[in-house]
Amino acid sequence: MKLNSTWKAFRGWLGITLLAAAILAAGCADPEMGRDASEYFGEGTYSTVNEEIEFTDEPYDIVGEVPIQDLRDLIPEFEFVWYGFSENDVYPVSGDCDPQRDFDTTEPAYLEELPATIEGVVTMHPRYFMKVSVCGTEERYYGSYVIQDQSTGIHVLKDSRIGEFDVGDRVRLRVRALIRSFGTYAVLAYDEEEVLTTPSTREPVYYQQIERNFQEGTDNYEVFRIVGRVALEATNQNFNEMIVESEEESNVEWLVSLDRELGTRGVAPPEGALVQLTGPVFDSFGMRMLITNLGQIEVLEE
C-alpha cells in the first residue's frame, strides 16, 4: 500500500510537470533574428564640432564703475603671495594666516577701495581648473575665467563646474577680495555675476596680433593672435602643451596650452601645421596662451 501511494504521487507530480512544460513550449516562438544594422542606419559620416567665436581688432570701450587696471593696481608687484579683503569681509584668522610659511609672514591686507564693481568681456570660458593656495589651504577652482575691459584683464577664481555664460558675454561683478599667487592676479571673492548679454548679443573679443615673444607682466591677461608652425604637438604626454614657431620672425616662439577637455578630445593641430591661434595669455610657470574653445584654433595648412 505504501509503494502504491508513492507511485501515485510520483505520477501526479510527473503529469503536472509535463503539462507545465507543454504550456511553456506552446508559448515560446522561434527567435526572430534582427535585420542588418546597415539596412536601417546606412553608412556613418564624420563631422566636427563648431565653436565659433567672433573676434575684433577694435579695442573695447567697456568699463565698469572701476576700471580693471585700477583694481590690479591695488595688488603689490613686490609680493609673490598676497591677499586683499574688503573691510566688511574680514578674513577669519587675524595676523599671519599661513604660519607654515616660516620664512615670511602672510597677513591679509584690508582695502578701503573694496568692494568695487567691474565690468568686462569674458575672454576665457569659465571651466579652467586652478588649484590655488589660500592662506595655506589648497583651494580648487573648477570654473575660473578671464574678464577684460578697455584697460586690461584679470583672472576670476570661480568654483563651479557649470558655466552660466561663455566667451564674449559681458558680465558685471562686485569684487570683495583679491589675490596674488606668484604670476596669478585674480579676483578671490565676489558677489554673483550679473550677465548683461545673451547668446545672440555677445561682444566680439578684442585681440592684438603680435610677432614677438610673450612678455612677462605687461601681457598678463591680454588677448593675442599668433600665426606660426607647430613645432611641438600637444599630447597627454606633455600636459597638452604645444610650441608654435613664428614664420615671420626668427627666434620667436610661443607656448600654448590646451585645457584638459580639449586635450582629451584629440583636437590638437599636428606637428608641422600652420596655425592661427587667438586667446588670453597669462603667467603660469612662464607666459603662455590658453586655448579652451575650438573657435580659438584655425589650421591654415597641414
Disulfide bonds with the S-S distance in Angstrom:
Cys97-Cys135 2.00
